[in-house]
Amino acid sequence: MKEFQYTIKDACGIHARPAGLLVKVVKGHASTATIEKDGKSCDMRKLMALMGMGVKQGDTVTIKVVGDDEDAAAEAIQKFMTENL
């Protein structure tokens, strides 16, 4: 399992456009990814659940990636979040 934390820098947090792109990044890998914030977590392949987390600017989230290509998936997710969120 790969795990990392990220603090959201985007002024709008995880909103529709980046959430949709993030779901595509996650779905491009065989591994399962979950995002956690304040004791709540959701599957990052589910757009509405991801947006429903209500992640805002300044929030720190924990990403957990499990699966056959977890190294590549975690790296891709981390790169996307750094560039877009």
QUIGI-V161445 format. One record per helix or strand. SS is the DSSP state (H for helix, E for strand). FROM is the first residue (numbers start at 1). LEN is the number of residues. If there is no record, write none. Layout:
# QUIGI-V161445
ss:SS from:FROM len:LEN
ss:SS from:FROM len:LEN
This chain:
# QUIGI-V161445
ss:E from:2 len:6
ss:H from:16 len:12
ss:E from:32 len:6
ss:E from:40 len:4
ss:H from:47 len:6
ss:E from:60 len:7
ss:H from:70 len:15
